[in-house]
Amino acid sequence: MATRRKTHQASEESKRAILEAVLSLALEAGYEGTTMAEVARVSGLPIGSVYWHFQNKEQLFVELLDYCFEVWKQSNASIGGMRDRLRQSISESAAASASLAEPAAAFWSIGLVFAFERRLEDNLARQRYLAIREEMFELVVARVRASYPDAPEAVADGLAVDLAVMGRALTDGFRVAAAAGDDIDFLRYAELSADALESLVAARLKEYTRA
């Protein structure tokens, strides 16, 4: 039994080393420039070990996306209101997306490549990225919706969708800015973004009270 546990632990450690290797490679070379041979070299494992864990590059990226999604869900589970959410997504996640300091944050910028690369339409990794993106959106909508328990259902539903769409657009934009190396005070713009969205909420709720 102990031998089996050690074997399983060694296998999980190898798999983690492979995922970390593909993340670092993808940040520099993108999807197209990442090869299984380079993954093996960077991870320090035989290429046979890489193929034992992952059938091909698409499967490798799919599992990496799933890993990053789990990290995202854990880091967002306890976030409070909209201002805190934007502070986390813009001043922390987006700001860190151009470096390896926050691997999961960095990979979401790589994920944008799949959104733009329509020629990869049949690629399993692109399909998984888009599915995760939609699931993330629905999770954010549900959490934002819960922030307005006293508003009529239609008003709260509309607000939740509007705020989720605009919040995602802002975060994606700041991720591009980070990747481009723009000199930006991300925390300041996270606060300004929150100010703008809170003004939208106030205006929409005011319209409701007038109706």
N, C-alpha and C positions, 0 to 999 in steps of 0.2 A: 504493500500500500504506500509506504514512504517513497519507494522508488518511482511509483506511478505519479505521486504528487510532484516529485522533483522533475520528472520528465515533462509534466504539464506546465510547471513553472518556467522551465527552460524554453519551452515552445512559446509561451506567452511573452517572455522576454525577447525572444527572437522576432516575434511578430511586431512587438512595440518598436524594436530597433529598425525594422524595415519601414514602418509607418513614419517614424521620425526622419528617416533618410529620404523618403519620397517627398516629405513636406519641405525639407531644406532644399532639395533639388528643384522642386516645382516653383519655389519662390524665385529661383534664379533662371531656370530654363523653361518654365511653363509646362503645360501638359505635353506638347509635341516634343520638347527637348528632353523630357525625362524618359530614360530607358531602363529596362530591367537590369541590364549590365551595370549601369551607373548606380542603381539602387543597391545592388549587391556590393559594389565597391565601397560606397559611402557607409553602408551598414556594417561592413566588415564580415559579412556572411557569404558563404558559397552561393553561387547563383542558383544551384539546385535547391537550396533552402528557401530562397525567395519564391521559386516556382512551386515549392511544396505548400507554402502558405497561400499564395495567390496565383491563380491560373494565368492571368495576363495583367497588363497595365490597367485596363478598364476596371477589373475587379479590385485592384489595389487602390485606385482612386475612389471607387465606390465606398470601400471600407474606411478610407481616410475621411471622406465626407461624413459618414455615419459617426465616426469618432468625434469629429469637430462639432457635430450637431449635439451630441451628448454633453460635450463640454459647455456649449452655448446654453443648453437647457438648465444645467446645474448652476451656471453663473447668473442666469436670469431668474431663477426660481424665487428669490427673495427680494427682487427689485420692487420698490413701492410705486410712486406715482410717475406721471409722464416726465417730469423734470429729471428725476433720478434715472429713468430709463434712457433719456437722451444723453445725460451725462455719461452713463456707462457705455452706450453704443457709439457716441461720437468722441468724447474726450479720452476714453480708455480703449475701446475696441478698434475704432477707426484709426485713431492716432498710432496704435501699436501695429497696424496691419502692414506696415512697410518693413518690419523687422522680424527677427526670430524670437524676440523677447516674449511675445505671446503667440505661440504657434497656431492655436485655433483661430485667433483673430486674423493672423496673417493669411490663413487659408481661405477665408471668406473673400478676400480680394482676388485670390487666384480663381475662386469660384465664379467671379464676374466674367472671366474669360469664357467660361462655358455658356454664359448668357449671350455673349456677343458672337460666339463662333457657331453660326447656324449650320455650317458645313459639317459640324459634329452632331447633327440632329439625331442620328441613330446610335450615338455613343452612349453606353450605359452610364458612364460617369456624368455626362451632361444631363441625362434624364433624371438621375438621382439628385443632382444639384437642384434642378428645377422643382422636383417633388419636395425636397427639404425646404426650399425657399417658400413654397406655398404652405407647407405645414408650419413653418416659423410665422408666417403672416397670420394664419388662423389662430395660433397661440397668442400672438400680440393683440389681435382683435378681441379675443375673449377676455384677456386681462384688462384691456382698456375699457371694454364694455362694463366690466364689474366696477369701474370707478364712478359710474353714474347710476346708482341704484334707484334714485328718486326721479330720474327723467323718464318720460314716456318711452316705451319700447322702440318705436320708430326713430325717435330723436337720438336715443342712446346708441342704437345700432348704426345710424348714419354717422354719428360722431366717431365711433370706434373705427369704422372703416376709413373715414377721412384721415384720422390721426395716424392710423397704421400705414396708410399709403404714403403720407407726407413724411412720417418718421423714417420709413424705409428709404425713400428717395433721398432724404437728407443724409442718412448714414452712408448709403452707397456713394453719394457725391463726395463726402469727406474721405471715404476710403480711397477714391481715385486721387484726391488731393494729397493724401499721405503717400501713396505709391509714387506720385509724381515729384515728391519732395518739396511741395509747397510750404512756405514758411507761414504757418498758421497757428494761432493760439486756439487749439481745439476746445479747451474748456470754455473760453469766452464765447465761441460760436455755438457750443452746446447750450449755454445759457440763453443766448440770443434766439436760438431755434426754439427753446422751450417757451420764451416770452411770446414768440410769434404764434405758436400753436395754442398757448393758453388764451391769447387774444381771440383766436378762432373759436375756441370753446365758449368763451364769454359771449361772443357775438351770436353764436348759434343758440345758446340757452336764453339769451335776451329775446331773440326772435320767437322762441317757444312761449315765453311768458307773456309776450304781447298778443299772441294768437288767441 
